[in-house]
Amino acid sequence: MTGQEFRTTDGRAVRFFDTGGDADAPVVIWHHGTPQTGAVIAPVAAAAAAHGMRVLSVARPGYPGSDARPGRSIAAAAADVLAVADSVGVDRFVTAGASGGGPHALALGALAPERATAIVTLAGLAPYDGSPDWFSGMASPGAVYSALNGRAARLAYAETAEFDPESFVSRDWEELNGAWGPLGADAGAGAAEGPTGEADDDVAYVSPWGFALGAVRPPVLLVQGGADRVVPPQHAAALLEHLPDAELWIRPRDGHVSVLTVLGVTLGWALGRSAS
């Protein structure tokens, strides 16, 4: 699927992807992880299509096709998504995201609670609380840890950083060698033009998000792998504690990627809550 370009009011280019379809189809706005391109990869498209849903996805600033925006908050990136949704005539939607996409999915529920009918986050991060426990259980926390010292420090870290295969459990590798293989390929493409998008994501995760979890009014489904070594389970527990209307599904044996296999089920949940 070829990306399209949107121009913000301040002149920045933002790339987005839209599966289109019936004008009356329910819409899920998908928020990609770190790093990704924002393209609607096959397993996401298939999960949505099974429910007759249209998918809208936006590449965050700094990723291929979207101009960088140093210092962006999670709320600021989400505001770009709302502007794209306005431009293509999408008013109401389910908002969903995986990993680093989770906070951005929640942001739409705070910025536009009257438009977001339900929210799904899979292996999503919680706000940084200043505690070292936030990093506990991460197999390779160096990237987000370096981001505590700002953008320059995070970009410097990227110069020598290498992926730690221990970040994924065996179930993750099984999925990456199977149905979720497109996720790994897209991650490589998302990083192909340099570390800017990934670095700005990480800085945003450990900085003020630009909204309070208490302002997220739509119903939220949190899905967490009990064996996740990238975003450990305490993040889901923290989100559950502070969100006004949330429930938590724990998948005890799943890691960071294998938990995504329930995406189709979660979209069914979201549509059910949207209709209630």
C-alpha positions as CSV (number, residue, x, y, z in Angstrom):
1,M,0.0,0.0,0.0
2,T,1.4,3.4,-1.0
3,G,1.4,6.1,1.6
4,Q,-0.3,9.5,1.1
5,E,1.0,12.9,2.1
6,F,-0.8,15.3,4.4
7,R,0.5,18.8,5.2
8,T,0.0,20.2,8.7
9,T,-0.9,23.9,9.3
10,D,2.7,24.5,10.1
11,G,3.8,23.0,6.8
12,R,5.2,19.6,7.9
13,A,4.7,16.6,5.7
14,V,2.9,13.7,7.4
15,R,2.7,10.3,5.7
16,F,-0.5,8.2,6.2
17,F,-2.0,5.0,5.0
18,D,-5.6,4.3,4.5
19,T,-7.1,0.9,3.5
20,G,-10.3,2.7,2.3
21,G,-13.5,0.7,1.6
22,D,-17.2,1.3,2.3
23,A,-17.8,4.8,3.6
24,D,-20.0,3.4,6.4
25,A,-17.4,0.9,7.6
26,P,-16.2,1.2,11.2
27,V,-12.7,2.7,11.3
28,V,-9.7,1.7,13.5
29,I,-6.9,4.2,13.7
30,W,-3.8,2.1,14.2
31,H,-0.7,3.5,16.0
32,H,2.6,1.8,15.1
33,G,5.4,0.7,17.4
34,T,9.0,1.8,17.5
35,P,10.5,1.8,14.9
36,Q,7.9,1.2,12.1
37,T,6.9,3.0,8.9
38,G,3.2,3.4,9.8
39,A,2.2,1.1,6.8
40,V,-0.7,-1.1,7.4
41,I,1.0,-4.5,7.5
42,A,-0.7,-7.7,6.4
43,P,-1.7,-9.1,9.8
44,V,-3.2,-5.8,11.0
45,A,-5.1,-5.4,7.7
46,A,-6.4,-9.0,8.0
47,A,-7.5,-8.6,11.6
48,A,-9.4,-5.4,10.7
49,A,-10.9,-6.9,7.5
50,A,-12.3,-9.8,9.4
51,H,-14.5,-7.3,11.2
52,G,-15.2,-5.2,8.1
53,M,-13.1,-2.3,9.4
54,R,-11.2,0.3,7.6
55,V,-7.6,1.0,8.8
56,L,-6.1,4.5,9.0
57,S,-2.4,4.7,10.1
58,V,-0.1,7.7,10.4
59,A,3.7,7.7,10.4
60,R,4.9,9.7,13.4
61,P,7.3,12.6,12.9
62,G,10.8,11.5,12.0
63,Y,9.8,8.3,10.3
64,P,9.9,7.8,6.5
65,G,7.7,10.4,4.8
66,S,6.9,12.4,7.9
67,D,9.0,15.4,8.8
68,A,10.8,15.3,12.1
69,R,9.4,17.4,15.0
70,P,12.1,17.5,17.7
71,G,10.6,17.7,21.2
72,R,7.2,16.3,20.2
73,S,5.1,14.9,23.0
74,I,2.8,12.0,22.6
75,A,-0.2,14.3,22.6
76,A,1.5,16.4,19.8
77,A,1.9,13.3,17.6
78,A,-1.6,12.3,18.3
79,A,-2.8,15.8,17.2
80,D,-1.3,15.1,13.8
81,V,-3.3,11.9,13.6
82,L,-6.6,13.7,14.3
83,A,-5.7,16.3,11.6
84,V,-5.2,13.4,9.1
85,A,-8.5,11.8,10.2
86,D,-10.3,15.2,9.6
87,S,-8.8,15.4,6.2
88,V,-10.1,12.0,5.1
89,G,-13.5,12.5,6.7
90,V,-13.2,10.1,9.6
91,D,-15.2,11.4,12.6
92,R,-15.6,8.4,15.0
93,F,-13.2,5.6,15.4
94,V,-11.7,2.8,17.4
95,T,-8.1,3.7,18.3
96,A,-5.5,0.9,18.8
97,G,-1.8,0.6,19.1
98,A,1.0,-1.9,20.0
99,S,4.1,-1.2,22.1
100,G,5.0,2.5,21.6
101,G,1.7,2.9,19.7
102,G,-0.2,2.2,22.9
103,P,0.4,5.6,24.5
104,H,-0.6,7.3,21.2
105,A,-3.8,5.3,21.1
106,L,-4.6,6.5,24.6
107,A,-3.8,10.1,23.6
108,L,-6.7,10.1,21.1
109,G,-9.0,9.1,23.9
110,A,-7.9,12.1,25.9
111,L,-7.8,14.6,23.1
112,A,-11.0,13.5,21.4
113,P,-13.1,11.5,23.8
114,E,-16.3,12.2,21.9
115,R,-14.8,10.7,18.8
116,A,-12.9,7.6,20.1
117,T,-15.5,5.0,20.8
118,A,-13.0,2.4,22.3
119,I,-9.3,2.0,22.8
120,V,-7.1,-1.1,22.6
121,T,-3.4,-1.2,23.6
122,L,-1.2,-4.3,23.3
123,A,2.1,-4.3,25.2
124,G,1.8,-0.6,25.7
125,L,4.0,1.6,27.8
126,A,2.9,3.4,31.0
127,P,4.0,7.0,31.7
128,Y,7.5,7.2,33.2
129,D,7.2,7.8,36.9
130,G,10.8,8.6,37.8
131,S,11.3,5.2,39.4
132,P,14.0,2.7,38.4
133,D,11.2,0.1,38.6
134,W,9.8,1.5,35.3
135,F,12.8,-0.2,33.6
136,S,12.7,-3.4,35.6
137,G,12.3,-6.5,33.5
138,M,13.4,-4.9,30.2
139,A,16.0,-7.1,28.6
140,S,17.6,-4.1,26.9
141,P,16.6,-0.7,28.5
142,G,19.5,1.3,27.1
143,A,17.6,3.2,24.5
144,V,14.8,4.5,26.7
145,Y,17.3,5.0,29.6
146,S,19.5,7.2,27.4
147,A,16.4,9.2,26.4
148,L,16.2,10.5,30.0
149,N,19.1,12.7,29.1
150,G,17.4,14.2,26.0
151,R,17.4,13.9,22.3
152,A,21.1,14.3,21.7
153,A,21.9,11.6,24.2
154,R,19.4,9.2,22.6
155,L,20.8,9.9,19.1
156,A,24.3,9.3,20.4
157,Y,23.2,6.0,21.8
158,A,21.8,5.0,18.4
159,E,25.3,5.2,16.9
160,T,26.4,2.0,18.6
161,A,23.2,0.3,19.6
162,E,22.4,-3.2,18.4
163,F,19.3,-5.2,18.8
164,D,19.3,-7.7,21.7
165,P,17.7,-11.0,20.5
166,E,17.0,-11.8,24.2
167,S,14.3,-9.1,24.1
168,F,12.0,-11.7,22.4
169,V,10.9,-15.0,23.9
170,S,10.5,-18.1,21.7
171,R,6.9,-17.4,21.0
172,D,7.9,-14.0,19.6
173,W,10.4,-15.6,17.2
174,E,7.8,-18.1,16.1
175,E,5.4,-15.3,15.1
176,L,8.2,-13.3,13.4
177,N,9.0,-16.4,11.4
178,G,5.3,-16.8,10.5
179,A,2.3,-14.6,10.3
180,W,3.9,-11.6,11.9
181,G,7.0,-11.7,9.7
182,P,5.8,-8.4,8.1
183,L,6.3,-6.7,11.4
184,G,10.0,-7.4,11.5
185,A,10.4,-6.3,7.9
186,D,8.5,-3.0,8.5
187,A,10.7,-2.3,11.6
188,G,13.7,-2.5,9.4
189,A,12.1,-0.1,6.9
190,G,11.1,2.2,9.7
191,A,14.7,2.6,10.8
192,A,16.2,2.7,7.3
193,E,16.4,6.5,7.1
194,G,18.1,6.9,10.4
195,P,17.2,6.9,14.1
196,T,15.4,10.2,14.3
197,G,11.8,8.8,14.6
198,E,12.9,6.1,17.1
199,A,14.9,8.6,19.2
200,D,12.0,11.1,19.3
201,D,9.6,8.4,20.3
202,D,11.8,7.3,23.2
203,V,12.3,10.8,24.5
204,A,8.5,11.3,24.3
205,Y,7.9,8.1,26.3
206,V,10.0,9.2,29.3
207,S,8.8,12.9,29.1
208,P,5.5,14.4,30.1
209,W,2.9,12.9,27.6
210,G,0.9,16.0,27.2
211,F,-2.3,14.5,28.7
212,A,-3.4,12.8,31.9
213,L,-4.5,9.2,32.0
214,G,-7.5,10.3,34.0
215,A,-8.7,12.3,30.9
216,V,-9.0,9.1,28.8
217,R,-12.8,8.6,29.0
218,P,-13.5,5.9,26.4
219,P,-13.4,2.3,27.5
220,V,-9.8,0.8,27.3
221,L,-8.7,-2.8,26.8
222,L,-5.1,-3.4,27.9
223,V,-3.5,-6.6,26.6
224,Q,-0.2,-7.7,28.1
225,G,2.1,-10.6,27.6
226,G,3.2,-12.0,31.0
227,A,6.6,-12.9,29.5
228,D,7.2,-9.6,27.7
229,R,10.9,-8.5,28.0
230,V,10.4,-5.3,26.1
231,V,7.5,-3.7,27.9
232,P,7.1,-5.7,31.2
233,P,3.8,-6.4,32.9
234,Q,4.1,-3.7,35.5
235,H,3.4,-1.2,32.8
236,A,-0.1,-2.6,32.1
237,A,-0.7,-2.7,35.9
238,A,0.1,1.0,36.2
239,L,-2.1,1.9,33.3
240,L,-5.0,-0.1,34.8
241,E,-4.6,1.7,38.0
242,H,-4.9,5.2,36.5
243,L,-7.3,4.8,33.6
244,P,-11.0,5.6,34.5
245,D,-12.5,2.7,32.4
246,A,-10.1,-0.1,31.6
247,E,-9.8,-3.8,31.8
248,L,-6.7,-6.0,31.5
249,W,-6.1,-9.2,29.7
250,I,-3.0,-11.0,30.6
251,R,-1.5,-13.6,28.3
252,P,0.9,-15.4,30.6
253,R,3.1,-17.1,28.0
254,D,3.2,-14.3,25.4
255,G,6.0,-11.9,24.8
256,H,6.1,-8.6,23.0
257,V,5.2,-9.9,19.5
258,S,3.2,-13.0,20.2
259,V,0.7,-11.0,22.2
260,L,-0.3,-9.4,18.9
261,T,-2.0,-12.6,17.8
262,V,-5.1,-11.6,19.7
263,L,-5.5,-8.4,17.8
264,G,-8.6,-9.6,15.9
265,V,-10.3,-10.6,19.2
266,T,-9.5,-7.2,20.7
267,L,-11.0,-5.4,17.7
268,G,-14.2,-7.4,18.2
269,W,-14.2,-6.3,21.8
270,A,-13.8,-2.7,20.7
271,L,-16.7,-2.8,18.3
272,G,-18.9,-4.3,21.0
273,R,-18.0,-1.6,23.4
274,S,-18.5,1.0,20.6
275,A,-22.1,-0.2,20.1
276,S,-22.9,-0.1,23.8
